[in-house]
């Protein structure tokens, strides 16, 4: 969802940068981009150790996500060509599901503001998993909901941790280069295609890979 259907990752990075500054960590945006990935609770535990209780980490996470939604509400839009591509997949009767590291509130926020919910058989978010990316658990849930082996799925991702999760799940990937440069994925051999957006992308382009 984030970075693959909406180009929102810099909004998340700015929200994290501001929240970390409130907590005494004056990180550059580049460091935030490098180190902030995965499920919020895990991120906070990784950065702060046991400085905060679980309840405090949940509260910090909620505050950061509320700030993100407030910032993004007036700007949200699908990545160019997305709706046409989703429609072509639906017409071809190919199942689709969402597996996102976003919390439930953010997933619901996107589905409220974009006309895409009807294209997906299921959606799984951070609240549905016990292990965040790069563990493939969220993709395993999505594949099971579609009744398709994960190894037969094609995963659209934008992040290094997402690419790693796809690899661990044995699935091929298409990378949308909204968040990372193509060369950053050089170590991965399961990536079939890189795209900047969905304009002109056709099912035939993917079936011929």
C-alpha positions in Angstrom: 0.0 0.0 0.0 2.5 2.7 1.2 4.9 3.5 -1.7 3.2 1.1 -4.1 -0.4 2.5 -4.4 0.3 5.9 -2.9 3.5 7.9 -3.0 3.5 8.7 0.7 6.8 7.5 2.1 8.3 11.0 2.5 5.3 12.0 4.5 6.0 9.1 6.8 9.6 10.0 7.0 8.9 13.6 7.9 6.4 12.5 10.6 8.9 10.1 12.1 11.7 12.7 12.0 9.5 15.2 13.9 8.4 12.5 16.5 11.9 11.4 17.1 13.0 15.0 17.6 10.3 15.3 20.3 11.9 12.3 21.9 15.4 13.8 21.8 16.7 12.1 18.6 17.8 14.7 16.1 18.0 12.5 13.0 18.6 13.6 9.5 15.9 12.6 7.0 18.5 10.4 5.3 19.0 8.4 8.5 15.3 8.1 9.0 14.9 6.7 5.5 17.7 4.2 6.2 16.6 3.0 9.6 12.9 3.4 9.9 11.1 0.4 8.4 8.7 -2.2 9.6 6.1 -2.2 12.3 6.1 0.9 14.6 6.3 -1.0 17.9 9.3 -2.9 16.6 10.9 0.3 15.3 10.6 2.0 18.7 11.9 -1.0 20.6 14.9 -1.3 18.2 15.8 2.4 18.6 15.0 2.9 22.3 15.3 -0.5 23.8 13.4 -0.7 27.1 13.2 3.1 27.6 9.5 2.9 27.0 6.8 0.5 28.1 4.7 -1.3 25.6 1.8 1.0 26.4 4.1 4.1 25.9 5.3 2.7 22.5 1.7 2.2 21.4 0.9 5.8 22.4 4.0 7.2 20.5 3.1 5.1 17.5 -0.5 6.4 17.5 0.7 10.0 17.8 3.0 9.6 14.8 0.4 8.0 12.7 -2.2 10.6 13.5 0.2 13.3 12.5 0.9 11.5 9.2 -2.9 11.3 8.4 -3.4 14.9 9.2 -0.5 15.9 6.9 -1.5 13.7 4.0 -5.3 14.0 4.1 -5.4 17.0 1.6 -2.7 15.5 -0.6 -3.6 11.8 -1.0 -3.9 10.4 -4.5 -3.1 7.1 -6.2 0.1 6.6 -8.0 -0.3 7.5 -11.7 -2.0 4.7 -13.7 -2.9 2.6 -10.6 -6.6 2.6 -11.1 -6.5 1.6 -14.7 -4.0 -1.2 -13.9 -6.2 -2.5 -11.1 -9.2 -2.5 -13.3 -7.4 -4.5 -16.0 -6.4 -7.1 -13.4 -9.9 -7.3 -12.1 -11.4 -7.7 -15.6 -8.9 -10.6 -16.1 -10.3 -12.3 -13.0 -6.9 -12.4 -11.2 -7.2 -12.2 -7.4 -5.5 -9.4 -5.5 -4.9 -8.7 -1.9 -3.1 -6.1 0.2 -0.4 -7.0 2.7 0.9 -3.8 4.4 3.0 -2.9 7.3 0.7 0.1 8.0 -1.5 0.1 11.1 -5.2 -0.5 10.6 -6.1 3.2 10.9 -3.8 4.1 8.0 -5.0 1.3 5.8 -8.6 2.4 6.5 -7.6 6.0 5.8 -6.3 5.1 2.3 -9.4 3.0 1.5 -11.6 5.8 2.6 -10.0 8.4 0.3 -9.2 6.2 -2.7 -11.7 4.2 -4.7 -9.7 0.9 -4.6 -11.3 -1.4 -2.0 -13.4 -3.2 -4.5 -10.4 -4.5 -6.3 -9.1 -6.6 -3.4 -10.2 -9.9 -1.9 -8.6 -9.1 1.5 -6.4 -6.6 3.3 -4.0 -7.4 6.1 -2.2 -4.8 8.1 0.2 -4.5 11.0 -2.5 -5.5 13.5 -2.9 -8.8 11.8 0.7 -10.0 12.2 3.1 -10.9 15.0 6.1 -10.4 12.8 6.7 -7.5 10.5 8.6 -7.3 7.3 11.1 -8.6 6.3 9.3 -11.6 7.7 6.8 -12.7 5.0 3.9 -13.3 7.4 1.7 -10.6 6.0 2.2 -11.9 2.5 1.4 -15.5 3.7 -1.9 -14.3 5.1 -2.7 -12.4 1.8 -1.9 -15.5 -0.3 -4.0 -17.8 1.9 -7.0 -15.4 1.6 -6.8 -15.6 -2.2 -6.3 -19.4 -2.0 -3.1 -19.0 -4.0 0.4 -20.4 -3.0 2.6 -17.5 -2.0 5.2 -18.9 -4.5 2.7 -18.2 -7.3 2.1 -14.6 -6.3 3.6 -11.5 -7.7 4.3 -8.9 -5.0 4.5 -5.2 -5.7 6.9 -3.5 -3.3 8.8 -0.3 -2.8 11.1 -1.1 0.1 14.1 -3.2 0.8 12.5 -4.9 3.7 9.5 -5.6 1.5 11.7 -7.1 -1.2 13.4 -9.2 1.4 10.0 -10.4 2.7 9.0 -11.4 -0.8 12.2 -13.3 -1.3 11.8 -15.1 2.0 8.3 -16.1 1.0 9.5 -17.5 -2.4 7.6 -14.9 -4.4 8.6 -12.8 -7.4 8.4 -9.0 -7.1 7.9 -5.9 -9.0 9.5 -2.8 -7.4 7.9 0.6 -7.6 10.8 3.0 -7.3 9.0 5.6 -5.1 11.2 5.1 -2.1 14.5 3.5 -3.2 16.6 3.6 -6.2 16.8 0.6 -8.5 20.5 0.1 -7.8 19.7 -0.4 -4.1 18.1 -3.7 -5.0 21.1 -5.1 -6.8 21.5 -8.0 -4.4 18.1 -9.5 -5.2 17.5 -11.9 -8.1 13.7 -12.3 -7.6 12.8 -8.9 -8.9 11.2 -9.2 -12.3 10.6 -5.5 -13.2 11.1 -2.0 -11.9 8.5 0.7 -12.5 8.2 4.3 -11.6 4.4 4.2 -11.9 1.6 2.2 -13.5 1.1 4.3 -16.6 0.9 2.0 -19.6 1.6 -1.1 -17.6 -0.3 -4.0 -19.0 -0.9 -7.5 -17.9 0.8 -8.8 -21.0 4.0 -7.0 -19.8 4.0 -9.1 -16.6 2.9 -12.4 -18.2 5.7 -12.2 -20.7 8.4 -12.0 -17.9 
